[in-house]
Amino acid sequence: ILTRVQNILTKKGQEMCFIDLEDFGGKIEIVVFPSVFADSRALMASDQKLIVYGRITDKDGELKMLAEKIKKIDDPSDFPPPARGGDEEGVEAARGNMPVL
């Protein structure tokens, strides 16, 4: 659930924002750069249920997500559950260097 939206202007005068998403597991700050913000501006409202695709970074020593795509969750069935088992090779191939906490 979207709990915070902080709109800002870049040095080039483009709109972007920082948002916080929370669930029962915790909270994460998400950086929404101008290109993604332009496509998802209408979704930026408190209490909105969203799914965010992106990359995790620990720049400045704090975990954040850099949004690449944002969608509203209209129906949970729109998002199939993650694959269970049988794809260990794919997981290993995609493994990054970021420790999981």
C-alpha positions as CSV (number, residue, x, y, z in Angstrom):
1,I,0.0,0.0,0.0
2,L,1.3,3.4,-0.9
3,T,1.8,5.4,2.3
4,R,3.9,8.5,1.2
5,V,4.4,10.5,-2.0
6,Q,7.0,13.2,-2.2
7,N,6.9,15.0,-5.6
8,I,10.0,16.9,-6.7
9,L,11.4,18.6,-9.7
10,T,14.8,17.5,-11.2
11,K,17.5,20.1,-12.1
12,K,16.1,19.8,-15.7
13,G,12.6,20.7,-14.4
14,Q,11.1,17.2,-14.8
15,E,8.7,15.8,-12.3
16,M,9.6,12.7,-10.3
17,C,8.8,11.4,-6.8
18,F,9.8,9.3,-3.9
19,I,7.2,7.0,-2.5
20,D,6.9,4.6,0.4
21,L,5.3,1.2,0.0
22,E,4.3,-0.8,3.0
23,D,3.0,-4.3,3.6
24,F,2.9,-6.7,6.6
25,G,6.7,-7.3,6.1
26,G,7.9,-3.7,6.3
27,K,8.4,-0.6,4.3
28,I,10.6,0.5,1.4
29,E,11.4,3.8,-0.2
30,I,11.0,3.8,-4.0
31,V,12.6,6.3,-6.4
32,V,10.3,7.0,-9.3
33,F,12.4,8.8,-12.0
34,P,10.7,11.1,-14.6
35,S,10.2,8.5,-17.4
36,V,8.4,6.1,-15.0
37,F,6.6,8.9,-13.2
38,A,5.1,10.2,-16.5
39,D,3.5,6.8,-17.1
40,S,2.3,6.3,-13.5
41,R,1.4,9.8,-12.2
42,A,-2.3,8.9,-11.8
43,L,-1.4,6.1,-9.5
44,M,0.4,8.3,-7.0
45,A,-2.3,8.6,-4.2
46,S,-2.1,7.4,-0.6
47,D,-3.6,4.0,0.2
48,Q,-3.3,2.9,-3.5
49,K,-2.5,-0.8,-3.9
50,L,0.4,-1.0,-6.3
51,I,2.9,-3.5,-7.6
52,V,6.3,-2.1,-8.5
53,Y,8.9,-3.7,-10.7
54,G,12.5,-2.4,-10.3
55,R,16.0,-2.8,-9.0
56,I,17.2,-2.7,-5.4
57,T,20.1,-0.4,-4.6
58,D,21.9,0.3,-1.3
59,K,23.4,3.6,-2.4
60,D,24.1,5.8,0.7
61,G,23.9,2.6,2.8
62,E,20.1,2.4,2.7
63,L,18.1,-0.1,0.7
64,K,15.8,1.6,-1.9
65,M,14.1,0.5,-5.0
66,L,14.5,2.2,-8.4
67,A,11.1,1.8,-10.1
68,E,11.1,0.6,-13.7
69,K,7.3,-0.1,-13.9
70,I,4.3,0.6,-11.6
71,K,0.9,-1.0,-11.9
72,K,-2.3,-0.8,-9.9
73,I,-3.4,-4.0,-8.3
74,D,-7.0,-4.2,-9.5
75,D,-7.4,-7.9,-9.0
76,P,-4.8,-10.1,-7.3
77,S,-5.4,-12.8,-9.9
78,D,-3.8,-10.5,-12.4
79,F,-0.5,-11.5,-10.8
80,P,0.2,-15.2,-10.7
81,P,2.0,-16.5,-7.7
82,P,5.8,-17.0,-7.9
83,A,7.0,-20.3,-9.4
84,R,7.7,-22.9,-6.7
85,G,10.6,-25.2,-7.1
86,G,12.1,-26.6,-10.3
87,D,13.8,-23.3,-11.3
88,E,16.9,-23.4,-9.1
89,E,19.2,-22.9,-12.1
90,G,17.3,-19.8,-13.1
91,V,17.5,-18.4,-9.6
92,E,21.3,-19.1,-9.5
93,A,21.8,-17.5,-12.9
94,A,20.0,-14.3,-11.7
95,R,21.7,-14.1,-8.3
96,G,23.1,-10.7,-7.6
97,N,25.7,-9.6,-5.1
98,M,23.3,-7.9,-2.7
99,P,22.9,-9.7,0.6
100,V,19.4,-10.7,1.6
101,L,18.4,-9.6,5.0
